[in-house]
């Protein structure tokens, strides 16, 4: 009877050891999966950062709705002196205008919109405001300038 008790105890110890090893293996697999996911995410972020300029311009263009038949008639005067005219609905947020100039090669991260008359530089906290909120509902000229 004593011999069978020892073997039962040994069986329990083996069973416990096996469960611990299996749990450690599952934990190791989970860490490997998490590490692989992190690596994939970092590669994707790197890929997005290294997108070609054309792809970046296209990304900005995708954020700009189609031009309406009527609306606020905005003329953008670019640093080169070139002018671009486009209509926007009065309900358009200022950030959409930033995306529009971004699609023309002037990304919002490095450029700002300035109104000459009355003199006004549009700030980051105004990007959510609509053209109507900002009083830009008719013919307007906005200068695209490099940020300092």
Secondary structure per residue as TSV (DSSP state, phi and psi in degrees):
chain	resnum	aa	ss	phi	psi
A	1	X	-	360.0	-34.2
A	2	X	H	-68.2	-38.2
A	3	X	H	-63.6	-42.5
A	4	X	H	-68.7	-30.7
A	5	X	H	-67.5	-41.1
A	6	X	H	-65.1	-43.0
A	7	X	H	-68.3	-32.4
A	8	X	H	-67.2	-41.6
A	9	X	H	-63.2	-41.5
A	10	X	H	-65.4	-39.9
A	11	X	H	-62.2	-42.5
A	12	X	H	-63.4	-42.8
A	13	X	H	-62.9	-43.3
A	14	X	H	-62.5	-42.2
A	15	X	H	-62.6	-44.9
A	16	X	H	-64.0	-43.8
A	17	X	H	-61.3	-43.7
A	18	X	H	-62.4	-43.7
A	19	X	H	-62.3	-41.2
A	20	X	H	-63.4	-43.8
A	21	X	H	-64.5	-41.1
A	22	X	H	-64.6	-40.5
A	23	X	H	-64.9	-42.6
A	24	X	H	-62.0	-38.5
A	25	X	H	-65.4	-45.5
A	26	X	H	-62.0	-42.0
A	27	X	H	-61.7	-41.6
A	28	X	H	-63.5	-43.4
A	29	X	H	-60.6	-42.7
A	30	X	H	-62.5	-43.6
A	31	X	H	-62.6	-40.5
A	32	X	H	-62.2	-43.9
A	33	X	H	-61.7	-45.7
A	34	X	H	-62.2	-40.6
A	35	X	H	-64.3	-41.8
A	36	X	H	-64.5	-42.1
A	37	X	H	-62.7	-43.2
A	38	X	H	-62.1	-43.2
A	39	X	H	-63.2	-43.3
A	40	X	H	-62.7	-42.9
A	41	X	H	-63.7	-42.4
A	42	X	H	-64.0	-39.4
A	43	X	H	-64.2	-41.0
A	44	X	H	-64.4	-43.6
A	45	X	H	-62.4	-41.5
A	46	X	H	-63.1	-40.7
A	47	X	H	-63.0	-42.1
A	48	X	H	-64.6	-39.8
A	49	X	H	-65.3	-32.1
A	50	X	T	-98.4	17.8
A	51	X	-	-55.5	151.1
A	52	X	-	-68.3	158.2
A	53	X	H	-57.3	-39.0
A	54	X	H	-61.4	-41.5
A	55	X	H	-65.7	-37.7
A	56	X	H	-64.4	-44.5
A	57	X	H	-60.9	-42.0
A	58	X	H	-62.4	-39.3
A	59	X	H	-62.1	-42.6
A	60	X	H	-64.3	-43.4
A	61	X	H	-60.5	-35.3
A	62	X	H	-65.2	-22.3
A	63	X	T	-87.4	-8.0
A	64	X	S	-100.4	123.7
A	65	X	-	-68.6	164.3
A	66	X	-	-60.8	152.2
A	67	X	-	-73.5	129.3
A	68	X	-	-80.4	166.1
A	69	X	S	-70.4	-35.1
A	70	X	S	-129.8	162.7
A	71	X	S	147.6	-168.0
A	72	X	E	-68.0	126.7
A	73	X	E	-95.0	103.3
A	74	X	E	-103.7	129.6
A	75	X	E	-107.2	122.5
A	76	X	E	-97.1	125.0
A	77	X	E	-102.3	113.3
A	78	X	-	-81.8	161.3
A	79	X	T	-55.3	-27.9
A	80	X	T	-77.0	-9.9
A	81	X	S	98.3	-16.3
A	82	X	-	-63.1	149.2
A	83	X	E	-117.6	141.6
A	84	X	E	-127.8	124.4
A	85	X	E	-101.8	141.7
A	86	X	E	-161.2	146.4
A	87	X	E	-96.8	145.9
A	88	X	E	-136.5	143.1
A	89	X	-	-62.2	146.2
A	90	X	T	-58.2	-22.0
A	91	X	T	-83.0	2.0
A	92	X	-	-70.6	133.8
A	93	X	B	-75.6	150.4
A	94	X	H	-58.1	-32.6
A	95	X	H	-61.7	-27.6
A	96	X	H	-67.2	-36.8
A	97	X	H	-64.2	-37.7
A	98	X	H	-62.8	-41.2
A	99	X	H	-64.8	-38.2
A	100	X	H	-61.1	-47.7
A	101	X	H	-68.6	-28.8
A	102	X	H	-62.1	-37.4
A	103	X	H	-70.4	-14.4
A	104	X	T	-99.3	7.4
A	105	X	T	101.4	11.5
A	106	X	-	-124.5	78.0
A	107	X	-	-59.5	142.2
A	108	X	T	-56.7	-27.3
A	109	X	T	-65.7	-22.9
A	110	X	T	-119.8	2.2
A	111	X	E	-136.3	156.7
A	112	X	E	-132.1	160.6
A	113	X	E	-103.6	133.9
A	114	X	E	-131.5	136.9
A	115	X	E	-103.0	132.9
A	116	X	T	-83.6	-36.5
A	117	X	T	-137.2	112.9
A	118	X	T	-69.2	150.7
A	119	X	T	-61.1	124.1
A	120	X	E	-161.5	132.3
A	121	X	E	-108.0	126.2
A	122	X	-	-79.9	133.1
A	123	X	-	-101.4	165.7
A	124	X	G	-54.8	-39.2
A	125	X	G	-73.9	-3.9
A	126	X	G	-99.6	-2.4
A	127	X	T	-62.8	-27.0
A	128	X	T	-83.8	-13.8
A	129	X	S	-74.1	151.0
A	130	X	B	-86.9	164.5
A	131	X	H	-59.1	-37.7
A	132	X	H	-62.5	-45.2
A	133	X	H	-58.0	-36.4
A	134	X	H	-87.4	-3.5
A	135	X	T	76.7	22.9
A	136	X	-	-104.5	71.9
A	137	X	-	-114.6	-7.0
A	138	X	S	-115.4	-131.9
A	139	X	E	-90.3	122.7
A	140	X	E	-132.8	148.0
A	141	X	E	-114.3	124.0
A	142	X	E	-117.8	130.5
A	143	X	E	-91.1	133.0
A	144	X	E	-96.2	115.0
A	145	X	E	-123.7	152.6
A	146	X	E	-72.0	141.1
A	147	X	-	-70.7	148.8
A	148	X	-	-73.0	360.0
